[in-house]
Amino acid sequence: MTTPKPGSILLGSTRPAVLRDWYRKALAPEHKGEGAIDLGGFLLVIDQRDDVGSTTSEPGRVILNFHVDNFDEVEEQLRAAGVDWIAPAEDRPAGRFATFADPDGNYLQIIQFKRDE
């Protein structure tokens, strides 16, 4: 049996241009154009949708996690982009976590897992 590999996620929005600009600024400043945003081999597709509200009603239902090697560097990049922090950096037994939101209210996290020593 074959296990499918996730390759992309679609974010439906009433303001796709605003959302696309935010994701570029916060997470992919080198991205150009209107197509899918490459987030390290995982594609983010942002599309106009008329069947969604302007903000999500349950932002914690699905959280997009970004695994990072240098938490402080990525946290600084996000601060410089002016993201809205939901939960600031926190050390947990598994590693370091922080949660932030995009302009539509979707939650995202940066995570630096502890390495086995």
C-alpha positions in Angstrom: 0.0 0.0 0.0 1.3 3.5 -0.9 1.3 6.4 1.5 0.6 9.6 -0.3 3.0 12.5 0.4 1.4 15.9 1.2 2.6 18.4 -1.4 0.5 21.5 -1.0 -2.2 23.2 1.0 -5.0 25.5 -0.3 -5.9 28.6 1.7 -9.2 30.0 0.6 -9.6 33.7 1.2 -11.9 36.6 0.5 -8.7 38.7 0.2 -6.1 36.5 -1.6 -3.8 39.3 -2.7 -3.5 40.5 0.9 -2.9 37.0 2.2 -0.4 36.2 -0.6 1.6 39.4 0.2 1.6 38.6 3.9 3.0 35.1 3.3 5.6 36.4 1.0 6.7 39.1 3.5 6.6 36.8 6.6 7.8 33.4 5.2 9.0 33.6 1.6 10.5 37.1 0.8 12.2 35.7 -2.3 9.0 34.5 -3.9 7.8 36.4 -6.9 4.6 36.1 -9.0 1.1 35.0 -8.4 1.5 31.3 -8.3 1.9 28.8 -5.5 4.4 29.9 -2.8 7.2 27.3 -2.3 7.8 26.8 1.4 10.8 24.5 1.3 9.2 22.0 -1.1 5.7 22.3 0.3 3.5 24.5 -1.9 1.1 27.1 -0.5 -1.8 27.9 -2.8 -3.9 30.9 -2.0 -7.2 31.3 -3.9 -10.2 33.6 -4.0 -13.2 31.8 -2.4 -16.8 32.9 -2.0 -17.7 30.1 0.4 -15.5 31.3 3.3 -15.8 34.2 5.8 -13.3 37.0 5.9 -11.7 35.4 9.0 -11.6 31.8 10.2 -14.1 30.9 13.0 -11.9 28.0 14.4 -8.3 29.0 13.9 -6.9 26.2 16.1 -8.6 23.4 14.1 -5.7 23.2 11.6 -2.3 24.7 12.4 0.4 24.9 9.8 3.7 24.0 11.5 7.1 25.1 10.3 10.0 23.1 11.6 13.1 25.3 11.9 16.8 24.7 12.7 17.4 28.2 14.1 14.3 29.3 16.1 15.7 32.7 17.1 16.5 33.7 13.5 13.0 32.7 12.2 11.4 34.4 15.2 13.2 37.6 14.4 12.3 37.4 10.7 8.6 37.1 11.7 8.9 39.9 14.2 10.4 42.1 11.5 7.4 41.2 9.3 5.0 42.3 12.0 3.2 39.1 12.6 0.5 38.8 15.3 1.7 36.5 18.0 -0.9 34.2 19.5 1.5 32.5 21.9 5.0 33.7 22.3 8.1 31.5 22.3 7.8 28.7 24.9 10.2 25.9 25.8 8.4 22.6 26.1 9.8 19.1 26.7 9.8 18.4 22.9 11.4 21.7 21.9 10.6 25.4 21.4 7.3 26.6 20.0 5.6 29.9 19.1 2.2 30.5 17.5 1.2 33.4 15.2 -1.7 34.2 12.9 -2.0 35.3 9.3 -4.4 38.2 8.3 -7.3 35.8 7.9 -6.8 34.5 11.4 -5.3 31.1 10.5 -2.8 29.8 13.1 0.8 28.9 12.2 3.6 27.7 14.4 7.4 27.7 14.3 8.9 24.7 16.1 12.5 23.8 16.8 12.4 20.2 18.1 15.1 19.0 20.5 17.6 16.7 18.9 18.3 13.4 20.5 21.6 13.6 22.3 
